[in-house]
Amino acid sequence: MKIRHAKVSDVKAIHKLVEYYANNKEMLHRSLNSIYENIQEYMVAEEKGQIIGCGALHVSWDNLAEIKALAVSKNYMGTGIGRKIVSELEKNALKLDVFTTFALSFKPGFFQKLGYEIISKEVLPQKIWSECINCHLFPDCGEIPLIKDLKHTKKKNKA
């Protein structure tokens, strides 16, 4: 299994993964158009030519990026793939000099295990919520906001 940057040829597989969980009300839908437009933000986990996981890093504001569209094939759940994708996305954030990542999740426990802390949505800049206004679940989607300071991660990586 390898984690790599996504390619345009991966879009339909990414969409299929995300839609599986969105249809089960475990994450929000992402249109094919949205995935194509933002393909440079995505990482995928690939095994034997199959996309088995995905996630994206979206820079939202000064020193702030969102981990989003994180999905792992149900056949690979619990194998650490989601954790590895998040780790790669966090490394990408650090390469961009972004030291804070956040996620909006229906499953906050996963992110808490990775060092994220639940916060009030009011802590995040209003610009972040501009995407939420266009969601059919707004304002009561039920996603929990979580945040992580990556500054200590950068120091550990240099040691």
Beta strands, then each sheet from edge to edge (+ up, - down):
strand 1: 2-5
strand 2: 42-47
strand 3: 50-61
strand 4: 64-72
strand 5: 100-105
strand 6: 117-118
strand 7: 144-149
sheet 1: 1+ 2- 3+ 4- 5- 7+ 6-
end
